[in-house]
């Protein structure tokens, strides 16, 4: 009987040890970190809807351009048109790039790059390589705009729509079948302007140039030129005159370009004009440059130039931060 009692004692001790081991294992498991939940590692989510992707940062400065706002749009004959919201909000402010806070005494330079959109590959290169403080002027004849606009907004670019207008040398220098012309009736030019402004939404205003064509003939005829500016102002849009040396817009919020940097579009000329733009900014406190027609050379030279601008005591600013009041209104 004594041998049997010893046997039972041994068996009881064995099961006690097993119980302690199980308890300790459970405690240890509760202290371990949870599996990361990645598909194929640990427990999978209940459904694909449980996976929430984390978007990459939109831009180096953390800014994005606001998406088109229904309150800033109204129906037009060719699609949505910009308008001033009932609370007074305007596109020129709602879609503006937010400049990085810096010393207000620094000379400021706004750089506009035109002709964006006709070549999707070069346009994508511009969006990826240019700093977001550069302003993109979108060609209204461009196709496949949604992808380009989405990329530009995600990096915080400020955008303008390019206005095709009758230029010097017309009709040999053709601004396209929707250009504003001196020979057309006001109602026809107004309809063409509505078509241009309806091509996309989310821009701060218009640039009076289509690539190298800067609408000299149309601008020389004051009545239709001023009527066009009135239309932009009443829709909450600014206007940038692409003719250096001309007065600032009379009827629209805006500004006139100081220097065209890519005529001709070779590296040496671009670099010399960028240096001249810096001198103008130091002398006057601000300057506006225009690259009329986007090319890989133009992108490369502007990107290289902008990278060292802060070290030279200047800042790259969006055009919306440098506009002036209309000189006169009817």
C-alpha positions as CSV (number, residue, x, y, z in Angstrom):
1,X,0.0,0.0,0.0
2,X,2.9,2.3,0.8
3,X,4.3,1.8,-2.7
4,X,1.0,2.6,-4.3
5,X,0.7,5.9,-2.2
6,X,4.1,6.9,-3.4
7,X,3.1,6.2,-7.0
8,X,0.0,8.4,-6.6
9,X,2.0,11.2,-5.1
10,X,4.4,11.1,-8.1
11,X,1.5,11.2,-10.6
12,X,-0.1,14.1,-8.8
13,X,3.3,16.0,-8.8
14,X,3.6,15.4,-12.6
15,X,0.1,16.9,-13.3
16,X,0.9,19.8,-11.0
17,X,4.0,20.6,-13.0
18,X,2.0,20.3,-16.3
19,X,-0.6,22.7,-15.0
20,X,2.0,25.3,-13.9
21,X,3.7,25.1,-17.3
22,X,0.4,25.7,-19.1
23,X,-0.4,28.7,-16.9
24,X,3.1,30.2,-17.4
25,X,2.8,29.7,-21.2
26,X,-0.5,31.6,-21.2
27,X,0.9,34.5,-19.3
28,X,3.9,34.7,-21.5
29,X,1.7,34.7,-24.6
30,X,-0.4,37.5,-23.3
31,X,2.7,39.7,-22.9
32,X,3.9,39.2,-26.5
33,X,3.0,41.9,-29.1
34,X,0.0,41.3,-31.4
35,X,0.7,40.1,-35.0
36,X,1.0,43.0,-37.4
37,X,-2.2,42.1,-39.3
38,X,-0.5,42.1,-42.7
39,X,-2.1,39.6,-45.1
40,X,-0.3,36.4,-44.9
41,X,1.2,37.2,-41.5
42,X,-0.8,36.6,-38.4
43,X,-4.6,36.7,-38.5
44,X,-6.0,38.2,-41.7
45,X,-8.5,41.0,-41.5
46,X,-12.2,40.1,-41.7
47,X,-12.5,41.7,-45.1
48,X,-10.5,43.9,-47.6
49,X,-12.6,46.8,-46.3
50,X,-10.7,46.5,-43.0
51,X,-7.4,47.4,-44.8
52,X,-6.9,51.2,-44.6
53,X,-4.0,52.3,-46.9
54,X,-1.8,55.1,-45.6
55,X,-1.3,57.7,-48.4
56,X,2.3,59.0,-48.9
57,X,3.0,62.6,-48.0
58,X,1.5,64.9,-50.6
59,X,4.4,67.3,-50.9
60,X,7.7,68.2,-49.1
61,X,6.0,71.1,-47.4
62,X,2.9,69.0,-46.4
63,X,0.6,71.1,-48.6
64,X,-2.0,69.9,-51.1
65,X,-4.0,72.0,-53.5
66,X,-7.7,72.0,-52.6
67,X,-10.0,69.8,-54.8
68,X,-12.6,71.6,-56.9
69,X,-15.3,73.0,-54.6
70,X,-18.9,72.8,-55.8
71,X,-19.6,76.1,-54.1
72,X,-17.1,77.7,-56.5
73,X,-18.8,76.3,-59.6
74,X,-21.9,76.9,-61.7
75,X,-23.3,75.3,-64.8
76,X,-22.1,76.8,-68.1
77,X,-22.8,76.1,-71.8
78,X,-19.7,73.8,-72.0
79,X,-19.4,72.5,-68.5
80,X,-18.8,73.8,-65.0
81,X,-17.6,77.5,-64.7
82,X,-15.8,79.1,-61.8
83,X,-17.9,81.5,-59.8
84,X,-17.6,83.5,-56.5
85,X,-19.3,81.6,-53.7
86,X,-22.3,83.1,-51.9
87,X,-20.0,83.7,-48.9
88,X,-17.5,85.6,-51.0
89,X,-14.9,82.9,-51.4
90,X,-13.0,83.0,-54.6
91,X,-10.9,80.5,-56.7
92,X,-7.9,82.8,-56.5
93,X,-7.7,82.2,-52.8
94,X,-9.3,78.7,-52.4
95,X,-6.9,77.0,-54.8
96,X,-3.8,79.0,-53.9
97,X,-0.5,77.3,-52.9
98,X,0.3,77.9,-49.3
99,X,3.8,79.5,-49.2
100,X,6.3,78.4,-46.5
101,X,6.5,80.9,-43.7
102,X,9.8,82.8,-44.1
103,X,11.3,86.2,-43.6
104,X,8.9,88.7,-45.1
105,X,11.9,90.9,-46.1
106,X,13.3,88.3,-48.5
107,X,12.9,89.2,-52.2
108,X,10.3,87.0,-53.8
109,X,10.2,85.4,-57.2
110,X,7.1,83.8,-58.8
111,X,7.9,81.3,-61.6
112,X,5.2,80.2,-64.1
113,X,5.7,77.4,-66.5
114,X,3.4,77.3,-69.5
115,X,2.4,74.8,-72.1
116,X,1.7,72.1,-69.6
117,X,-0.5,69.2,-70.6
118,X,-0.1,68.6,-74.3
119,X,2.7,66.1,-73.7
120,X,1.7,63.9,-70.8
121,X,5.2,62.6,-70.3
122,X,6.8,66.0,-70.0
123,X,4.0,67.2,-67.8
124,X,4.5,64.3,-65.4
125,X,8.2,65.1,-65.4
126,X,7.5,68.7,-64.4
127,X,5.1,67.7,-61.6
128,X,7.7,65.3,-60.2
129,X,10.9,67.4,-60.6
130,X,9.8,71.1,-60.1
131,X,9.2,72.5,-56.6
132,X,5.5,73.0,-55.7
133,X,5.9,76.8,-55.5
134,X,6.3,76.9,-59.3
135,X,3.0,77.7,-61.0
136,X,1.7,75.4,-63.8
137,X,-0.2,77.0,-66.7
138,X,-2.4,74.2,-68.2
139,X,-3.0,74.2,-72.0
140,X,-6.8,74.1,-72.4
141,X,-6.5,71.9,-75.5
142,X,-4.8,69.2,-73.5
143,X,-6.3,65.7,-73.3
144,X,-6.1,63.2,-70.4
145,X,-6.1,66.1,-67.8
146,X,-7.6,64.3,-64.8
147,X,-4.5,62.2,-64.0
148,X,-2.2,65.2,-64.4
149,X,-4.4,67.5,-62.3
150,X,-4.6,64.9,-59.5
151,X,-0.8,64.6,-59.4
152,X,-0.3,68.3,-59.4
153,X,-2.8,68.8,-56.6
154,X,-1.2,66.1,-54.5
155,X,2.1,68.0,-54.5
156,X,0.4,71.4,-53.9
157,X,1.0,73.1,-57.2
158,X,-0.9,76.3,-58.0
159,X,-2.4,76.2,-61.4
160,X,-3.5,78.7,-64.1
161,X,-5.5,78.0,-67.3
162,X,-3.7,79.3,-70.5
163,X,-5.8,81.6,-72.6
164,X,-5.4,81.3,-76.4
165,X,-5.7,84.8,-77.8
166,X,-4.9,86.3,-81.2
167,X,-1.2,87.0,-81.3
168,X,1.3,88.8,-83.5
169,X,1.6,87.0,-86.8
170,X,-2.0,85.6,-86.8
171,X,-3.2,83.5,-88.6
172,X,0.2,81.9,-89.3
173,X,0.8,81.8,-85.6
174,X,-2.5,80.0,-84.9
175,X,-3.7,79.9,-81.3
176,X,-6.3,77.2,-82.1
177,X,-10.0,76.9,-82.9
178,X,-11.1,78.4,-79.5
179,X,-8.9,81.4,-79.5
180,X,-10.2,84.9,-78.6
181,X,-10.0,86.9,-81.8
182,X,-10.3,90.6,-82.7
183,X,-12.6,89.8,-85.7
184,X,-15.2,87.9,-83.6
185,X,-18.4,89.3,-82.1
186,X,-18.3,89.8,-78.3
187,X,-20.9,87.0,-77.8
188,X,-18.6,84.6,-79.7
189,X,-15.5,85.5,-77.8
190,X,-17.5,85.2,-74.5
191,X,-18.6,81.7,-75.5
192,X,-15.1,80.7,-76.4
193,X,-13.9,82.1,-73.0
194,X,-16.5,79.9,-71.3
195,X,-15.3,76.9,-73.1
196,X,-11.7,77.6,-72.0
197,X,-12.7,78.1,-68.4
198,X,-14.7,74.9,-68.4
199,X,-11.9,72.7,-69.4
200,X,-11.0,71.9,-65.8
201,X,-11.5,73.3,-62.3
202,X,-9.3,74.1,-59.4
203,X,-7.1,76.9,-60.8
204,X,-6.5,80.4,-59.4
205,X,-6.8,82.3,-62.7
206,X,-5.7,82.7,-66.3
207,X,-2.4,83.3,-68.1
208,X,-2.6,85.4,-71.3
209,X,-0.4,83.1,-73.3
210,X,-0.6,79.8,-75.1
211,X,3.0,78.5,-75.2
212,X,5.0,81.2,-77.0
213,X,1.9,83.0,-78.3
214,X,1.0,85.9,-76.0
215,X,-2.1,87.4,-77.5
216,X,-0.6,90.8,-78.5
217,X,-3.2,91.6,-81.2
218,X,-6.1,90.7,-79.0
219,X,-4.7,92.7,-76.0
220,X,-4.1,95.7,-78.3
221,X,-7.9,96.0,-78.9
222,X,-8.9,97.5,-75.5
223,X,-12.7,96.8,-75.5
224,X,-12.6,93.0,-75.9
225,X,-9.4,92.7,-73.8
226,X,-11.0,94.6,-70.9
227,X,-14.3,92.7,-71.2
228,X,-12.3,89.4,-70.8
229,X,-10.7,90.8,-67.7
230,X,-14.1,91.8,-66.3
231,X,-15.3,88.2,-66.8
232,X,-12.4,86.8,-64.9
233,X,-12.7,89.2,-62.0
234,X,-16.4,88.6,-61.7
235,X,-15.7,84.8,-61.5
236,X,-13.1,85.2,-58.7
237,X,-10.1,84.6,-61.0
238,X,-6.9,86.5,-61.4
239,X,-5.2,87.4,-64.7
240,X,-1.5,87.3,-65.5
241,X,-0.4,89.3,-68.5
242,X,2.4,87.5,-70.4
243,X,3.7,90.7,-72.1
244,X,6.7,92.1,-70.2
245,X,6.8,95.9,-70.0
246,X,3.0,96.2,-70.2
247,X,0.9,97.8,-67.3
248,X,-0.6,95.5,-64.8
249,X,-4.2,94.4,-65.6
250,X,-6.6,97.3,-65.5
251,X,-9.8,95.4,-64.7
252,X,-8.6,92.1,-63.0
253,X,-6.7,91.2,-60.0
254,X,-3.3,90.1,-61.3
255,X,0.1,91.1,-62.5
256,X,2.3,91.4,-65.6
257,X,5.2,89.1,-66.3
258,X,8.7,90.7,-65.8
259,X,10.9,88.4,-67.8
260,X,10.3,85.6,-70.2
261,X,13.2,83.1,-69.5
262,X,13.1,80.7,-72.4
263,X,13.4,82.7,-75.7
264,X,15.4,81.0,-77.1
265,X,15.0,77.8,-75.0
266,X,18.7,76.9,-74.6
267,X,20.5,76.3,-71.3
268,X,22.7,79.5,-71.5
269,X,19.8,81.8,-72.3
270,X,17.6,80.3,-69.6
271,X,20.4,80.6,-67.0
272,X,21.1,84.2,-68.0
273,X,17.4,85.2,-67.8
274,X,17.1,83.5,-64.4
275,X,20.0,85.5,-63.1
276,X,18.3,88.7,-64.5
277,X,15.1,87.7,-62.7
278,X,17.0,87.5,-59.4
279,X,18.5,91.0,-60.0
280,X,15.0,92.3,-60.7
281,X,13.7,90.8,-57.4
282,X,16.5,92.3,-55.4
283,X,15.9,95.7,-56.9
284,X,12.2,95.7,-56.5
285,X,11.5,93.2,-53.8
286,X,9.5,90.9,-56.2
287,X,9.7,89.6,-59.7
288,X,7.7,87.2,-62.0
289,X,9.2,84.9,-64.6
290,X,7.6,82.9,-67.3
291,X,8.8,79.8,-69.1
292,X,6.5,79.9,-72.1
293,X,6.7,76.3,-73.3
294,X,7.6,73.3,-71.1
295,X,10.6,71.2,-72.2
296,X,13.0,68.9,-70.4
297,X,15.7,71.6,-70.6
298,X,13.4,74.2,-69.0
299,X,12.4,71.8,-66.2
300,X,16.0,70.9,-65.5
301,X,17.3,74.5,-65.4
302,X,14.4,75.8,-63.2
303,X,14.8,72.9,-60.8
304,X,18.5,73.4,-60.4
305,X,18.1,77.2,-60.1
306,X,15.3,76.9,-57.5
307,X,17.3,74.5,-55.3
308,X,19.8,77.2,-54.4
309,X,17.5,80.2,-54.3
310,X,17.1,80.2,-50.5
311,X,20.9,80.1,-50.0
312,X,21.0,83.3,-52.1
313,X,18.6,85.0,-49.8
314,X,15.4,84.8,-51.9
315,X,12.2,82.7,-51.8
316,X,10.1,81.1,-54.5
317,X,6.5,82.3,-54.1
318,X,3.2,81.4,-55.7
319,X,1.7,84.0,-58.1
320,X,-1.4,84.3,-55.9
321,X,0.7,85.9,-53.2
322,X,2.0,88.6,-55.6
323,X,-1.1,89.9,-57.4
324,X,-2.2,93.6,-57.3
325,X,-5.6,95.2,-57.2
326,X,-7.3,96.1,-60.5
327,X,-6.0,99.5,-61.7
328,X,-9.5,100.5,-62.7
329,X,-13.0,99.1,-62.8
330,X,-16.1,100.3,-64.8
